[in-house]
């Protein structure tokens, strides 16, 4: 089984699973400690009622789950990675819908407890995901050439545009 690696691993940044495991642990540890114990940078919670923060949290989590599920359905219909460029469905609106959904989960927790330190750690998380996406997009450019470059021009990398199709 190729050293325990899954099919399609060559399309990912090396050791991607480590980043996917460590980033949330570090972020949520920082978020939890600042939001519940130390309360160093949560003073904005005094100005935004908890009910509003909870509603924002729920809405963003639901949107994140939708993005993750739709991207998983589009990318992993079979156990083999696709040999063609997928440009329809959710991938017609944003190039990295799974990563976008994951990033939305982080944002949802920031809404739940407005921790400025967590916002700083989210910036680091975003930069790592952007680096991972850039690496994977260069692989897709090599695989699909001009077809992928045209796709990149039409579809945004991070922020879906529901009106552009």
C-alpha positions in Angstrom: 0.0 0.0 0.0 2.8 2.4 -0.7 4.1 2.9 2.8 0.6 3.6 4.3 -0.1 6.5 2.0 -3.5 6.8 0.2 -4.1 6.9 -3.5 -3.7 10.4 -4.8 -1.1 11.4 -2.2 1.2 12.6 -4.9 -1.3 15.4 -5.5 -0.9 16.7 -1.9 1.9 18.5 -0.2 4.2 16.0 1.6 3.1 15.3 5.2 -0.3 17.1 4.7 -1.8 14.9 7.3 0.5 16.3 9.9 -0.5 19.9 9.1 -4.2 18.8 9.2 -3.6 17.3 12.7 -1.4 19.9 14.3 -3.0 23.1 13.1 -6.4 22.5 14.8 -4.8 21.2 18.0 -2.7 24.3 18.3 -5.5 26.7 17.3 -8.1 25.2 19.6 -5.7 25.1 22.5 -5.0 28.8 22.0 -8.7 29.6 21.5 -9.8 27.6 24.5 -7.1 29.0 26.9 -7.8 32.6 25.9 -11.6 32.2 25.7 -12.1 30.4 29.0 -9.1 30.6 31.4 -6.8 33.6 30.7 -9.2 35.9 29.0 -6.3 38.0 27.7 -7.8 39.2 24.5 -11.5 38.6 24.7 -12.7 42.1 25.7 -14.7 42.5 22.5 -17.1 39.9 23.9 -18.4 42.6 26.3 -19.7 44.5 23.2 -21.2 41.6 21.2 -24.0 39.7 23.0 -23.4 35.9 23.3 -26.7 35.1 21.4 -25.4 37.0 18.3 -22.0 35.2 18.6 -23.8 31.9 18.9 -26.0 32.5 15.9 -22.9 33.5 13.8 -21.1 30.4 15.0 -24.0 28.1 14.0 -24.5 29.7 10.6 -20.8 29.6 9.7 -20.4 26.0 11.0 -23.4 24.9 8.8 -21.9 26.7 5.8 -18.5 25.1 6.5 -20.0 21.6 6.7 -21.9 22.1 3.4 -18.7 23.2 1.7 -16.8 20.2 3.1 -19.5 17.7 2.2 -20.0 19.0 -1.3 -16.3 19.1 -2.0 -15.8 15.6 -0.6 -18.7 14.3 -2.8 -17.2 16.0 -5.9 -13.6 14.8 -5.3 -14.0 11.4 -3.8 -16.9 9.7 -5.7 -14.7 6.6 -6.0 -11.6 5.5 -4.1 -9.4 6.5 -7.0 -8.4 10.2 -7.5 -10.0 11.6 -10.7 -7.9 11.7 -13.8 -9.9 14.6 -15.2 -10.1 18.2 -14.0 -13.4 18.7 -12.1 -14.8 22.2 -12.7 -18.5 21.7 -12.0 -20.5 21.6 -8.8 -18.9 23.3 -5.8 -15.6 23.4 -7.7 -17.2 25.8 -10.2 -17.5 28.4 -7.5 -14.2 28.0 -5.5 -11.0 26.1 -6.3 -10.4 24.9 -2.7 -13.8 24.2 -1.2 -12.6 21.7 1.3 -9.9 24.0 2.6 -12.3 26.9 2.6 -14.8 24.9 4.7 -12.0 24.0 7.1 -11.0 27.6 7.4 -14.7 28.5 8.1 -14.7 26.2 11.1 -11.8 28.2 12.6 -13.7 31.4 11.9 -16.8 30.1 13.5 -15.0 29.5 16.7 -13.5 33.0 16.5 -17.1 34.3 16.3 -18.1 32.2 19.3 -15.5 33.9 21.5 -13.9 36.9 19.9 -10.3 36.2 21.0 -7.8 38.5 19.3 -5.0 36.0 20.0 -7.1 33.4 18.2 -7.4 35.7 15.2 -3.7 36.0 15.1 -3.3 32.2 15.2 -5.9 32.0 12.5 -3.8 34.2 10.2 -1.0 31.6 10.7 -3.4 28.8 9.9 -4.6 30.6 6.8 -1.0 31.2 5.6 -0.3 27.4 6.0 -3.4 26.4 4.1 -2.6 29.0 1.4 0.9 27.5 1.1 -0.6 24.0 0.8 -3.1 25.1 -1.8 -0.4 26.8 -3.9 1.7 23.6 -3.8 -1.3 21.5 -4.8 -2.3 23.9 -7.5 1.2 23.8 -9.1 0.8 20.0 -9.3 -2.6 20.4 -11.0 -1.1 22.9 -13.4 1.5 20.3 -14.4 -1.1 17.6 -14.7 -3.8 19.6 -16.7 -1.8 22.4 -18.2 -3.7 25.1 -20.1 -7.1 23.6 -19.0 -6.2 24.2 -15.3 -4.8 27.7 -16.1 -8.1 28.6 -17.7 -10.0 27.2 -14.7 -7.9 29.3 -12.4 -8.8 32.5 -14.3 -12.5 31.7 -14.0 -12.8 30.4 -10.5 -11.6 32.2 -7.4 -9.1 30.5 -5.1 -10.7 31.2 -1.7 -13.9 33.3 -1.8 -16.8 31.8 -3.7 -18.6 34.0 -6.1 -22.2 32.7 -6.4 -23.0 35.1 -9.1 -20.0 34.2 -11.4 -20.6 31.2 -13.5 
